[in-house]
């Protein structure tokens, strides 16, 4: 619910064509992988919430562009690890600068109080997501906790 609302309203001034939407998944995957280091192919799919065939197709495109490399796992030959290349890191850096510029431009319609409220709300979302991730890791599963209570 939050993500479509965010893209529809916060990034409304951008040219969000189908081609850009396709590239969005590549950028999302690269950003996620650049922040986590080397990941198994299956973990990339799990974190992005996409099927094995779709993650394979996505990674094929990223490998062809030189943004990631596939490496066999040293301990388990059934596992293929994915690592972001220097070219991929440069690509993500450029995209982040573009994204920041778009965000700054779109925020010009907000007054100081609204910007403070947005900042506070985003900090609350970050805090809750961190708690959920920590509790899920401690519980040993990836299900969201129905009994999560946070006083903010």
N, C-alpha and C positions, 0 to 999 in steps of 0.2 A: 504494500500500500504506500509506504513512504517513498520508495524509489521512483515509481511512476509520477507521483505528485512532485517530487523534487525535479525530475527532468522536464516535466510539463511547465512548471512555473519558474523555477530558478534558472534553467538554461533555455528559457523560451526564446531568447534573442539569437540563438545560434542556428546555423543551417543544419538541422538534424535530418539529413536525407537517409534513405535506406543504406547507401554506401557507408555513410558515417556510422550508422547503427551497427553494421557488420564489423567495421574497424573497432567499434567500442568494445566488443568482446575480446579482441586481440589486445587492446590497451588494458582492459581490466585484468586479463590473464597475466600480461607482462608486469603490470604494477604489483599484483599479488605475488608473483614469483620473485620479483626484484626485492621485495621486502622479507622474503622467507628463506632465500638461499635455494639450494638444490632440493628438488621435490621429485618423488616418484610420479609417474604419469597418472596413476590411479588417484593419488592425493591431489593433483592439479584438478582433475575432474570433480572430485568430492568437494573441494573448496569452492569451485565455481558453480557447483550444482548442475553439471552437464553429464550426459551419458558417455560411456567409453568410446563409441564411434564418433561422437561429436568432439570429444577432447582430442582424439587422434587426428581428425581433420583440422582442428584448430592448431595443434602443434605442428602438423605438416606445413601449414602456411607460415608459421613463425620460424620454423627451421629454414624453409625456402627463402625467407627474407633475411636470414642471418641473425635473427633476434634471440634465438635460443639454440642450445645444442642438446642432443640426446646422448647419454652415456650409459653403458651397461653398469649395473650395480656390481660392486666388487664382491659382495657376499652372497648375492642371490641373482643368478643369471636370468631369472624370469622377470626381474624388475628393471625397468628403464628409468633412469633419472634424467630430469630436465634442469638445465642451468641457463640462466640469462647471460648472453654475451655482452661484451662491451658495447657493441652496436645497439643491442636491445636496451641497455642502460641509457645510452645517449638519446634514443628514441623516446623513452619514458620521461627523461628529464625535459625534453622539448615539449611533450604533451602536457606535462604538469605546469610548465610556464604558460602555455596557451590557456589551460583550464583556469589557472589563477587570474589571468587577465580577463577572461569571460566572467568569472565570479565577481571580480572587482567592479566591472562595468554594470553587471546586473544589480549589484547592491547599491548603486547610486540613487535608486528610488526610495531607499530606506533612510529614515532619520536616525540620529544617534541612539535613541531609546529602542528603536526597533532592531538595530544592529546588536545592541547589548542583549536584548531578549533572544534573538536568534543565536548568538554566541552561547548564551546560557543553556538554551534548549539543546544545542548540538553537544555541549559538554555533558549534559544529562544523558543523552542518547549514547555517547561514547562510554560513559561510566557504566550504564546498564549493560551494554554489549560486552564490556570487559568482565563484569560480574558473571554474566551468562556463560561466557567462554571459560572462565576460571572454574565455575561450578560444574560445567559439563566435563571439563578435563578431569577434575577431581572425581566425578562420578563415573568416569570411564566411558561416557557415551556422548553422542552429538545431539541428543534430543533437548529441546528447550525446557527449562524448568517452569512448570505451571505454578509453583508456589513461590516464585521470586517476588520478594517484597523489598522495595527500595524507598527510603525516605530521602527526598532531595530538597 
